[in-house]
Amino acid sequence: MSLRSESIAEYVISEGHALILEKFVGEMTVDLVIATAESIWSQPEYKKTFKGLADLRSCNLAMNLRDIIKLVMFLGKSDKTTTGFFVILVNSSDGVAKSLIFNSRIGSIMNLHVVSHLDSALRHLAISRDAYEEILSQEPIKVEM
């Protein structure tokens, strides 16, 4: 996936691996995350049982506690929210802190884990590096704000 905009999400859904890969770049706002979720849910290949990986290493998490609560409420109200194991991949202390706050609030809704290394994320998702690279080679769907 190659990203060029300042506030964008890209994702690929792999039916064969039952996996959704998301990548955020630029300012990651609650509105961008909600728009991305709605876009993913609208895809015919989407299944709520799929596992997921949200790569936040290239974004600035422009969310405060109110935004995190808004996102939790949005996901909690939807019958389309994933029930599969979900990993958030972050590499900044701010990203880890906000992801852990999100994880503590979403725990009863989603099975979520926060990691800081790709290899750890792939282990949690039980997917090989080769399979990950293969999925990334697909043309992504873009969501821009």
C-alpha positions as semicolon CSV with decimal commas, in nm:
position;residue;x (nm);y (nm);z (nm)
1;M;0,000;0,000;0,000
2;S;0,136;0,339;-0,089
3;L;-0,013;0,645;0,075
4;R;0,021;1,002;-0,051
5;S;-0,244;1,210;0,126
6;E;-0,217;1,370;0,468
7;S;-0,534;1,219;0,618
8;I;-0,610;0,886;0,461
9;A;-0,684;0,525;0,538
10;E;-0,627;0,233;0,306
11;Y;-0,746;-0,120;0,357
12;V;-0,745;-0,460;0,194
13;I;-0,985;-0,742;0,274
14;S;-0,849;-1,092;0,217
15;E;-1,125;-1,353;0,211
16;G;-0,868;-1,631;0,174
17;H;-0,695;-1,532;0,497
18;A;-1,013;-1,402;0,667
19;L;-0,819;-1,083;0,739
20;I;-0,857;-0,707;0,706
21;L;-0,543;-0,492;0,685
22;E;-0,585;-0,120;0,752
23;K;-0,322;0,153;0,736
24;F;-0,366;0,513;0,848
25;V;-0,144;0,807;0,748
26;G;-0,155;1,170;0,851
27;E;-0,409;1,293;1,103
28;M;-0,611;0,996;1,228
29;T;-0,937;1,145;1,351
30;V;-1,241;0,971;1,492
31;D;-1,434;1,071;1,178
32;L;-1,174;0,903;0,955
33;V;-1,190;0,584;1,162
34;I;-1,571;0,578;1,150
35;A;-1,572;0,645;0,774
36;T;-1,320;0,365;0,725
37;A;-1,527;0,120;0,931
38;E;-1,839;0,206;0,732
39;S;-1,650;0,161;0,406
40;I;-1,515;-0,178;0,515
41;W;-1,859;-0,293;0,630
42;S;-2,007;-0,199;0,291
43;Q;-1,776;-0,435;0,101
44;P;-1,944;-0,760;-0,008
45;E;-1,643;-0,970;0,100
46;Y;-1,650;-0,832;0,456
47;K;-1,735;-1,082;0,730
48;K;-1,754;-0,965;1,090
49;T;-1,564;-1,278;1,198
50;F;-1,251;-1,173;1,004
51;K;-0,938;-1,084;1,201
52;G;-0,794;-0,736;1,158
53;L;-0,475;-0,534;1,175
54;A;-0,480;-0,155;1,203
55;D;-0,134;-0,015;1,128
56;L;-0,105;0,323;1,301
57;R;0,271;0,361;1,269
58;S;0,246;0,634;1,002
59;C;-0,022;0,849;1,159
60;N;-0,075;1,107;1,428
61;L;-0,354;0,987;1,657
62;A;-0,549;1,313;1,664
63;M;-0,802;1,184;1,918
64;N;-0,879;1,284;2,273
65;L;-1,073;1,087;2,535
66;R;-1,406;1,222;2,408
67;D;-1,321;1,099;2,055
68;I;-1,223;0,756;2,188
69;I;-1,554;0,731;2,374
70;K;-1,740;0,839;2,058
71;L;-1,565;0,562;1,864
72;V;-1,639;0,302;2,132
73;M;-2,007;0,403;2,132
74;F;-2,021;0,386;1,751
75;L;-1,866;0,039;1,742
76;G;-2,078;-0,079;2,035
77;K;-2,403;0,018;1,863
78;S;-2,329;-0,151;1,530
79;D;-2,412;-0,513;1,457
80;K;-2,138;-0,503;1,188
81;T;-1,847;-0,451;1,430
82;T;-1,588;-0,725;1,397
83;T;-1,598;-1,017;1,637
84;G;-1,264;-1,146;1,508
85;F;-0,933;-1,088;1,685
86;F;-0,805;-0,739;1,614
87;V;-0,452;-0,599;1,651
88;I;-0,351;-0,234;1,667
89;L;0,010;-0,176;1,558
90;V;0,166;0,143;1,699
91;N;0,519;0,275;1,739
92;S;0,486;0,591;1,946
93;S;0,431;0,634;2,317
94;D;0,127;0,855;2,248
95;G;-0,012;0,588;2,013
96;V;0,040;0,316;2,271
97;A;-0,126;0,523;2,545
98;K;-0,432;0,612;2,335
99;S;-0,462;0,257;2,198
100;L;-0,452;0,114;2,550
101;I;-0,723;0,358;2,662
102;F;-0,930;0,249;2,360
103;N;-0,861;-0,117;2,445
104;S;-0,977;-0,068;2,806
105;R;-1,303;0,090;2,685
106;I;-1,377;-0,151;2,398
107;G;-1,290;-0,474;2,582
108;S;-1,648;-0,597;2,615
109;I;-1,718;-0,527;2,246
110;M;-1,401;-0,637;2,062
111;N;-1,116;-0,882;2,120
112;L;-0,828;-0,638;2,077
113;H;-0,453;-0,640;2,136
114;V;-0,202;-0,353;2,108
115;V;0,152;-0,426;1,984
116;S;0,451;-0,223;1,871
117;H;0,621;-0,466;1,630
118;L;0,491;-0,612;1,306
119;D;0,626;-0,959;1,383
120;S;0,430;-0,960;1,708
121;A;0,114;-0,851;1,525
122;L;0,155;-1,129;1,268
123;R;0,206;-1,387;1,545
124;H;-0,112;-1,273;1,720
125;L;-0,300;-1,301;1,392
126;A;-0,140;-1,638;1,306
127;I;-0,033;-1,515;0,962
128;S;0,306;-1,551;0,795
129;R;0,514;-1,259;0,670
130;D;0,477;-1,397;0,314
131;A;0,097;-1,405;0,343
132;Y;0,102;-1,052;0,485
133;E;0,313;-0,926;0,194
134;E;0,085;-1,105;-0,053
135;I;-0,221;-0,934;0,093
136;L;-0,046;-0,595;0,087
137;S;0,024;-0,638;-0,284
138;Q;-0,350;-0,617;-0,357
139;E;-0,497;-0,285;-0,468
140;P;-0,623;-0,112;-0,155
141;I;-0,950;0,075;-0,106
142;K;-0,890;0,434;0,005
143;V;-1,084;0,652;0,245
144;E;-0,988;1,020;0,252
145;M;-1,103;1,302;0,476
